[in-house]
Amino acid sequence: MDIERAIDQRVRIKPVFPQLTHSAAYEGPCRVGKPEDLTPEADRIRNRQALEAFEAQLEEDLTDEVEVLETTVVEWTDDFVVPDAELAKLEPDVYTADVILVAYASLPQYPTVKIAERFGKPLAMIGQVGTVDVTAYLRARGMEGYAFLGWDDLNSFLSLLRVRKALEHTRMLIALKGEIVPTGVVSSIYDLEALKRRFGVQHTVITAEEILEVMRGLPDDAAEQARELTAELIGNAEQSDMSEEQLLPSVRFYLAARRTLAKHEANAFTLPCFEICATQVMEQEKVGFCLAHSLLKDEGIPSACEGDVNVLMSIAVMMYLSRKTPHMGNTSVADRAGSVIRVGHDVPGLKMKGFDEPDVPYGVKNFNVGGWGGTLRYDISRDIGETATIARFNPDGTALLVASGEVVGCRGYMDVGCSLAYELRVADAEGFFRLEQDFGHHFALVLGDYVAQVHELGRLAGFEVVEA
């Protein structure tokens, strides 16, 4: 069953070329030049050349992450009135755009702000002087305006805008067994309506029993798919401590979760572990949830343990930003003197190096001593020396704590229980612990240094970034 992934969102750009044509050849404080260079026809020639150059740059220099709409030329003259009919030429496709990109043509400020006021869309320009004139005007009036020195800067912004758009299209499925604030993570975001108002993130709440019932009643084709996937996971593993019979229930749960997400048109997932565990249904069914989280993330679907919305949001942000599968885990100071923190859970993914990269080598391990509860494992020692970034939202969903560090160790590769952990040397482990007290204990981890991008995204998406 298909799931519409938020990570697949593309930014739609509406290019606009404001074209000023003077009424006559004249000099003054607003223009200088030879008479033959100041005629309306000379203006038209320069405008045609500038338009051709602008459209060539759109083709050559713009990131392929975006969808580019048709360029609209807005014409005006030196009566300094932008005709309503010219603005109307942007319709109707401007309403489907995420950002209007205005060419830095002759004296662009006035038509640019008129475009922004009429259509209420974020507006971007490349260049200096007039561009910051426009952004200052717009920002003072509560509108979005952005100026860039070059196309690379614009492309970086568009990548962040894609992440913001992906968040706006994220629809969480929260499977409950009890209250919205889970027993094991009381720091979880508690006001989901505020989250929707702030980021556009939607949510649907169901009972955990709904997914378990789907798992028990998988149709024949899905049951066969579960058997095939189980054999594939074990067959491709470097090491497996589970038989296909032991792993199969966890694979069936993954497929059930996926079908339930599709049914509710959701594309992010979490459910509480402690509350469901206490019913003993997991032992009765010989099923674990860890594998589902790993496999869903590898598909580009944010998925988090223990009903923790904070880390689910953090996984979404880091996944959309890096286009990699995030790990997640409890954080603790592992070496106070050496400034090392540990991030540990059993939910790595096969796409931690990137969705477009080959799967990482992995093992299959039972979570429980009884031999059930399937998990994927990754030998973290392969990443020693690399940089990783960790992040978590606070319980209000208004701030994100972020830190980066060097991978210096690993723990629990093929041990029973929740044992798999990254060890990171950070700038100040004690300082991180002090800041962590306002955020909680589950963090999303991605390989690579994304701290600078997180700061920029915070400014764009409207959350505070606290760096440890």
C-alpha positions as CSV (number, residue, x, y, z in Angstrom):
1,M,0.0,0.0,0.0
2,D,1.4,3.4,-1.0
3,I,2.3,6.1,1.5
4,E,2.7,9.7,0.4
5,R,6.1,10.5,1.9
6,A,6.6,14.0,3.2
7,I,10.3,13.8,2.2
8,D,9.3,13.7,-1.5
9,Q,7.9,17.3,-1.4
10,R,9.4,19.6,-4.0
11,V,9.6,23.4,-3.8
12,R,7.7,25.1,-6.5
13,I,9.3,28.4,-7.8
14,K,7.5,31.1,-9.7
15,P,10.0,33.2,-11.6
16,V,9.1,36.9,-12.3
17,F,11.0,39.4,-14.4
18,P,10.0,43.0,-13.7
19,Q,10.6,45.0,-16.9
20,L,10.9,48.8,-16.6
21,T,10.6,50.7,-19.9
22,H,11.1,54.4,-19.8
23,S,8.8,56.7,-21.7
24,A,11.6,58.8,-23.4
25,A,15.3,59.3,-23.6
26,Y,16.3,61.7,-20.8
27,E,19.0,62.1,-18.1
28,G,18.6,63.1,-14.5
29,P,19.3,61.9,-11.0
30,C,17.6,58.6,-11.8
31,R,19.6,57.7,-15.0
32,V,22.6,58.8,-17.0
33,G,23.9,57.9,-20.5
34,K,24.0,58.7,-24.1
35,P,20.7,59.6,-25.7
36,E,20.7,56.6,-28.0
37,D,21.2,54.3,-25.0
38,L,18.2,55.8,-23.1
39,T,15.4,55.3,-25.6
40,P,12.5,53.1,-24.9
41,E,13.8,50.7,-27.7
42,A,17.2,50.5,-26.0
43,D,15.4,49.6,-22.8
44,R,13.5,46.9,-24.5
45,I,16.7,45.4,-26.0
46,R,18.4,45.4,-22.6
47,N,15.3,43.9,-21.0
48,R,15.2,41.1,-23.6
49,Q,18.9,40.3,-23.0
50,A,18.4,40.3,-19.2
51,L,15.4,38.1,-19.4
52,E,17.2,35.6,-21.6
53,A,20.1,35.6,-19.1
54,F,17.8,35.1,-16.2
55,E,16.0,32.1,-17.8
56,A,19.4,30.6,-18.7
57,Q,20.5,30.8,-15.1
58,L,17.2,29.2,-14.0
59,E,18.1,26.3,-16.3
60,E,21.7,26.0,-15.4
61,D,22.2,27.1,-11.9
62,L,19.0,26.2,-10.0
63,T,19.0,23.0,-7.9
64,D,17.1,20.1,-9.4
65,E,15.3,19.7,-6.1
66,V,12.7,22.3,-7.3
67,E,9.9,22.6,-9.8
68,V,10.1,25.7,-11.9
69,L,6.9,27.3,-13.2
70,E,6.8,29.5,-16.2
71,T,8.4,32.9,-16.0
72,T,6.1,35.9,-16.0
73,V,7.2,39.3,-17.2
74,V,5.7,42.2,-15.3
75,E,5.9,45.4,-17.4
76,W,5.8,49.0,-16.0
77,T,6.9,52.4,-17.0
78,D,8.3,55.6,-15.4
79,D,5.0,56.7,-14.2
80,F,5.9,54.3,-11.4
81,V,2.6,52.6,-11.3
82,V,2.5,48.8,-11.6
83,P,-0.8,48.1,-13.5
84,D,-3.1,45.6,-11.9
85,A,-3.4,43.8,-15.2
86,E,0.4,43.1,-15.1
87,L,0.2,41.7,-11.6
88,A,-2.8,39.5,-12.7
89,K,-0.5,37.9,-15.3
90,L,1.0,35.8,-12.5
91,E,-2.3,34.0,-11.9
92,P,-3.2,31.3,-11.6
93,D,-0.1,29.3,-11.1
94,V,1.4,31.7,-8.5
95,Y,-1.0,30.3,-6.0
96,T,0.6,26.9,-6.3
97,A,4.1,28.3,-5.8
98,D,6.1,28.0,-2.6
99,V,8.3,31.0,-3.4
100,I,8.4,33.8,-5.9
101,L,11.9,34.4,-7.4
102,V,12.2,37.9,-8.8
103,A,14.9,38.8,-11.2
104,Y,17.1,41.7,-10.1
105,A,16.3,43.9,-13.1
106,S,16.2,47.7,-13.4
107,L,14.8,49.3,-10.2
108,P,13.0,46.1,-9.1
109,Q,11.9,47.2,-5.6
110,Y,8.5,48.7,-6.2
111,P,7.0,46.0,-8.4
112,T,8.5,43.4,-6.2
113,V,6.8,44.6,-3.0
114,K,3.6,45.0,-4.9
115,I,3.8,41.3,-6.0
116,A,4.5,40.2,-2.5
117,E,1.6,42.2,-1.1
118,R,-0.9,41.0,-3.6
119,F,0.0,37.3,-3.4
120,G,1.3,36.8,0.1
121,K,4.0,34.4,-0.9
122,P,7.7,34.2,0.3
123,L,9.8,36.2,-2.0
124,A,13.5,35.7,-3.0
125,M,16.0,37.7,-5.0
126,I,19.7,37.4,-5.9
127,G,21.8,40.5,-5.8
128,Q,22.7,43.5,-3.5
129,V,21.4,47.0,-2.7
130,G,17.8,46.8,-4.0
131,T,17.3,43.3,-2.6
132,V,17.9,44.2,1.0
133,D,15.6,47.3,0.4
134,V,12.9,44.8,-0.5
135,T,13.5,42.3,2.4
136,A,13.6,45.1,5.0
137,Y,10.2,46.4,3.7
138,L,8.6,43.0,3.7
139,R,10.0,41.8,7.1
140,A,8.9,45.0,8.8
141,R,5.3,44.2,7.7
142,G,5.4,40.5,8.7
143,M,6.0,39.1,5.3
144,E,8.8,36.8,4.1
145,G,11.6,38.2,2.0
146,Y,15.0,36.7,1.4
147,A,18.1,38.1,-0.4
148,F,21.1,36.1,-1.6
149,L,24.5,36.9,-2.9
150,G,24.6,34.1,-5.5
151,W,22.8,31.0,-6.8
152,D,24.5,28.6,-4.4
153,D,23.1,30.6,-1.5
154,L,19.7,30.5,-3.1
155,N,19.9,26.7,-3.6
156,S,20.9,26.2,0.1
157,F,17.8,28.2,1.1
158,L,15.6,26.2,-1.2
159,S,16.8,23.0,0.4
160,L,15.8,24.3,3.8
161,L,12.5,25.5,2.3
162,R,11.9,21.9,1.1
163,V,12.4,20.7,4.7
164,R,9.9,23.2,6.0
165,K,7.4,22.1,3.3
166,A,8.0,18.5,4.2
167,L,7.2,19.3,7.8
168,E,4.0,21.0,6.7
169,H,3.1,17.7,4.9
170,T,4.0,15.4,7.8
171,R,1.0,13.5,9.3
172,M,1.8,11.6,12.5
173,L,0.1,8.4,13.4
174,I,0.2,8.0,17.1
175,A,-0.9,4.6,18.4
176,L,-1.8,4.9,22.1
177,K,-2.2,2.6,25.0
178,G,-3.0,5.1,27.7
179,E,-2.5,8.9,27.7
180,I,-0.9,11.1,25.0
181,V,2.1,11.6,27.3
182,P,3.7,8.2,27.5
183,T,4.9,6.5,30.7
184,G,8.5,6.1,29.6
185,V,8.9,9.6,28.1
186,V,7.0,12.1,30.2
187,S,8.9,15.0,28.4
188,S,7.1,14.2,25.1
189,I,5.3,17.1,23.4
190,Y,1.9,17.3,25.0
191,D,0.1,20.0,22.9
192,L,-0.3,18.5,19.4
193,E,-2.6,21.3,18.3
194,A,0.1,23.8,19.0
195,L,2.5,21.7,16.9
196,K,0.0,21.8,14.1
197,R,-0.3,25.6,14.3
198,R,3.4,26.1,14.5
199,F,4.6,23.7,11.8
200,G,1.6,22.4,10.0
201,V,2.2,18.9,11.3
202,Q,-1.0,16.9,11.4
203,H,-1.8,14.0,13.8
204,T,-4.1,11.0,14.0
205,V,-4.5,9.1,17.2
206,I,-5.6,5.4,17.2
207,T,-5.4,2.6,19.6
208,A,-2.4,0.3,19.6
209,E,-4.8,-2.6,19.4
210,E,-5.8,-1.5,15.9
211,I,-2.4,-2.3,14.5
212,L,-2.1,-5.5,16.4
213,E,-5.4,-6.6,14.9
214,V,-4.2,-5.8,11.4
215,M,-1.0,-7.8,12.1
216,R,-3.1,-10.8,13.2
217,G,-5.3,-10.6,10.1
218,L,-2.8,-9.9,7.3
219,P,-4.3,-11.0,4.0
220,D,-2.6,-13.9,2.2
221,D,-0.5,-11.6,-0.1
222,A,0.8,-9.6,2.8
223,A,1.5,-12.7,4.8
224,E,3.5,-14.1,1.8
225,Q,5.3,-10.7,1.6
226,A,6.2,-11.0,5.3
227,R,7.8,-14.4,4.7
228,E,9.8,-13.2,1.7
229,L,11.0,-10.1,3.5
230,T,12.0,-12.2,6.6
231,A,14.0,-14.6,4.4
232,E,15.6,-11.6,2.6
233,L,16.6,-9.8,5.9
234,I,18.2,-12.9,7.3
235,G,19.8,-13.9,4.0
236,N,21.5,-10.5,3.5
237,A,22.7,-10.1,7.1
238,E,26.4,-10.4,7.9
239,Q,25.3,-12.2,11.1
240,S,21.9,-13.4,12.3
241,D,21.0,-14.8,15.7
242,M,17.4,-15.4,14.8
243,S,15.6,-18.0,12.7
244,E,13.0,-17.0,10.2
245,E,10.3,-18.3,12.5
246,Q,11.6,-16.0,15.3
247,L,11.9,-12.9,13.1
248,L,8.6,-13.3,11.2
249,P,6.2,-11.8,13.8
250,S,8.3,-8.6,13.9
251,V,8.2,-8.4,10.1
252,R,4.4,-8.9,10.2
253,F,4.1,-6.0,12.6
254,Y,6.1,-3.8,10.3
255,L,3.8,-4.6,7.4
256,A,0.8,-4.0,9.7
257,A,2.1,-0.7,10.7
258,R,2.7,0.3,7.1
259,R,-0.8,-0.7,6.1
260,T,-2.3,1.2,9.0
261,L,-0.3,4.3,8.1
262,A,-1.6,4.1,4.5
263,K,-5.2,3.6,5.8
264,H,-5.0,6.8,7.8
265,E,-3.1,8.7,5.1
266,A,-0.2,9.2,7.6
267,N,3.5,9.3,7.0
268,A,5.1,9.3,10.4
269,F,4.7,6.8,13.2
270,T,5.1,6.2,16.9
271,L,3.6,4.0,19.6
272,P,4.4,3.5,23.3
273,C,6.5,0.5,24.3
274,F,6.1,0.3,28.1
275,E,2.4,0.4,28.1
276,I,2.0,-2.3,25.5
277,C,4.7,-4.4,27.0
278,A,2.9,-4.4,30.3
279,T,-0.1,-6.1,28.7
280,Q,2.2,-9.0,27.9
281,V,0.7,-9.1,24.4
282,M,4.2,-8.7,22.9
283,E,5.4,-11.8,24.7
284,Q,2.3,-13.7,23.7
285,E,2.7,-12.7,20.0
286,K,6.5,-12.9,20.2
287,V,6.7,-9.6,18.4
288,G,9.0,-6.5,18.8
289,F,8.5,-3.0,17.4
290,C,12.2,-2.0,16.8
291,L,12.4,-3.6,13.4
292,A,9.4,-1.7,12.2
293,H,10.9,1.6,13.2
294,S,14.2,0.8,11.3
295,L,12.5,-0.3,8.1
296,L,10.0,2.5,8.0
297,K,12.8,5.1,8.4
298,D,14.7,3.4,5.6
299,E,11.6,4.1,3.4
300,G,11.8,7.8,4.3
301,I,9.0,7.5,6.9
302,P,9.9,9.0,10.3
303,S,9.3,6.5,13.0
304,A,10.1,6.7,16.7
305,C,10.1,4.5,19.8
306,E,8.0,4.9,23.0
307,G,5.4,7.3,21.8
308,D,7.9,10.1,21.9
309,V,6.6,12.9,19.7
310,N,9.7,15.1,20.4
311,V,12.1,12.7,18.9
312,L,9.7,11.8,16.1
313,M,9.7,15.5,15.1
314,S,13.5,15.5,15.5
315,I,13.8,12.4,13.3
316,A,11.7,14.1,10.7
317,V,13.8,17.2,10.7
318,M,17.1,15.4,10.5
319,M,15.8,12.9,7.9
320,Y,14.4,15.6,5.6
321,L,17.5,17.7,6.0
322,S,20.2,15.0,5.5
323,R,18.2,12.5,3.4
324,K,19.5,9.7,5.6
325,T,18.0,7.3,8.0
326,P,18.5,8.7,11.6
327,H,19.3,6.5,14.5
328,M,17.8,7.4,17.9
329,G,18.4,6.7,21.5
330,N,18.6,7.7,25.1
331,T,21.5,10.0,25.8
332,S,23.9,9.8,28.8
333,V,27.3,11.0,29.8
334,A,29.5,8.0,29.2
335,D,32.9,9.6,30.0
336,R,32.7,12.8,32.0
337,A,36.4,13.5,31.8
338,G,36.6,12.7,28.1
339,S,33.4,14.6,27.3
340,V,31.8,11.6,25.7
341,I,28.1,11.0,25.5
342,R,26.3,7.8,24.5
343,V,23.2,7.6,22.3
344,G,21.7,4.1,22.4
345,H,18.6,2.2,21.1
346,D,18.2,-0.8,18.8
347,V,16.8,1.2,15.8
348,P,19.6,1.8,13.3
349,G,18.8,1.7,9.6
350,L,20.2,0.3,6.4
351,K,20.2,3.8,4.9
352,M,22.2,5.7,7.5
353,K,24.7,6.7,4.8
354,G,22.0,8.1,2.6
355,F,18.8,7.0,0.8
356,D,20.7,7.0,-2.5
357,E,23.6,5.0,-1.1
358,P,23.9,1.2,-0.8
359,D,22.6,-0.5,2.4
360,V,25.1,-0.6,5.2
361,P,26.2,-4.0,6.4
362,Y,24.0,-5.3,9.3
363,G,23.1,-8.0,11.7
364,V,19.8,-9.4,12.9
365,K,19.4,-9.9,16.6
366,N,16.7,-10.9,19.0
367,F,15.9,-8.2,21.5
368,N,14.7,-10.6,24.2
369,V,16.4,-13.5,25.9
370,G,13.5,-15.7,24.8
371,G,14.8,-15.4,21.2
372,W,12.0,-13.1,19.9
373,G,11.7,-9.4,19.1
374,G,13.6,-8.7,15.9
375,T,16.1,-5.9,15.6
376,L,18.6,-4.7,13.0
377,R,22.1,-4.1,14.3
378,Y,24.9,-2.0,12.8
379,D,28.6,-2.2,13.8
380,I,29.1,1.4,14.8
381,S,32.9,0.9,15.0
382,R,32.8,1.4,11.2
383,D,32.0,5.0,11.8
384,I,34.7,5.9,14.3
385,G,36.3,9.2,13.3
386,E,33.2,10.4,11.5
387,T,31.1,13.3,12.7
388,A,27.5,12.9,13.8
389,T,24.8,15.4,14.7
390,I,22.1,14.8,17.4
391,A,18.9,16.8,18.0
392,R,15.7,16.8,20.1
393,F,12.8,19.2,20.5
394,N,11.7,20.5,23.9
395,P,8.3,19.5,25.4
396,D,6.7,22.7,24.0
397,G,7.9,22.0,20.5
398,T,9.4,25.5,20.3
399,A,13.1,24.8,20.5
400,L,15.6,22.2,19.2
401,L,18.7,21.2,21.1
402,V,21.5,20.3,18.7
403,A,25.1,19.1,19.1
404,S,27.7,17.5,16.9
405,G,30.6,15.3,17.9
406,E,33.1,12.8,16.7
407,V,32.2,9.1,16.8
408,V,34.8,7.6,19.2
409,G,33.2,4.3,20.3
410,C,30.4,1.9,20.1
411,R,28.5,-0.5,22.4
412,G,26.3,-3.5,22.2
413,Y,26.5,-4.5,18.5
414,M,25.0,-8.0,19.0
415,D,23.9,-8.0,22.6
416,V,20.5,-8.8,23.9
417,G,18.3,-5.9,25.0
418,C,18.3,-2.2,24.1
419,S,22.0,-2.1,23.8
420,L,23.3,-0.6,20.5
421,A,24.9,2.8,21.1
422,Y,27.0,5.5,19.5
423,E,29.6,7.1,21.6
424,L,30.4,10.7,20.6
425,R,33.0,13.1,21.9
426,V,31.3,16.5,22.1
427,A,32.5,20.0,23.0
428,D,31.1,19.9,26.5
429,A,29.3,16.8,27.8
430,E,28.4,18.3,31.1
431,G,27.1,21.4,29.4
432,F,25.0,19.2,27.1
433,F,23.6,17.4,30.2
434,R,22.6,20.8,31.7
435,L,20.8,21.8,28.5
436,E,19.3,18.4,28.1
437,Q,17.3,19.0,31.3
438,D,15.0,21.3,29.4
439,F,14.6,18.9,26.5
440,G,14.5,15.2,27.6
441,H,16.4,12.1,26.9
442,H,15.7,10.7,23.4
443,F,17.8,12.2,20.5
444,A,17.8,11.7,16.8
445,L,21.3,11.0,15.3
446,V,22.5,11.4,11.7
447,L,25.9,10.9,10.4
448,G,27.5,14.2,9.2
449,D,27.6,17.8,10.6
450,Y,24.3,19.5,10.1
451,V,24.5,22.1,12.9
452,A,24.8,25.1,10.7
453,Q,21.8,23.9,8.5
454,V,19.7,23.4,11.7
455,H,20.4,26.9,12.8
456,E,19.2,28.2,9.4
457,L,16.2,25.9,9.3
458,G,15.2,27.2,12.8
459,R,15.1,30.7,11.5
460,L,13.1,29.7,8.5
461,A,10.7,27.3,10.2
462,G,10.2,29.3,13.4
463,F,11.8,27.3,16.2
464,E,14.7,28.3,18.5
465,V,17.9,26.4,18.1
466,V,20.0,25.7,21.2
467,E,23.5,24.5,20.4
468,A,25.5,22.4,23.0
